[in-house]
Amino acid sequence: MPPVVRRLSPYEPPVGAVAHVIPRPRPRPVWVPVPEPPSPPLDAARLLGVVLEVLDGRRAARLLREVAVPPVAARLAGAVQARSTRMVRAPRVCRPARFVAEVSVTVRREGRVFAVAARVEHRGGRWWFTSFTVLE
């Protein structure tokens, strides 16, 4: 049996007819990343104040275990001396990552001015000092 052949519609539009409008493809939706939730709140002045008061001997050294990781707490506990320290300005906070903050502050101790640099990380629902340096 021979194959069935159908007649094709004319390829060219009829003369004088309005050209058929070809619909444009829809634009693709633009992918927008979901924004990260904000970092947990950080009270840098309070955290720095606790450590500075311990270093001055005004608070017990055991408080360092509540704000610093064990190696940092042990190192700072060995540096406790009786003296008076106060912050000259409010701490500056830089956030290089969501759960990390770097804090710097200027402090006055016994008539001299020093810089303090620290790094805090948010772990287990709290902020912990992972590095603390008094630049003398």
Secondary structure, 3 states (H helix, E strand, C coil): CCCCCCCCCCCCCCCCCCCCCCCCCCCCCCCCCCCCCCCCCCCHHHHHHHHHHHHCCCCCHHHHHHHECHHHHHHHHCCCCCCCEEECCCCEEEEEECCEEEEEEEEEECCEEEEEEEEEEEECCEEEEEEEEEEC
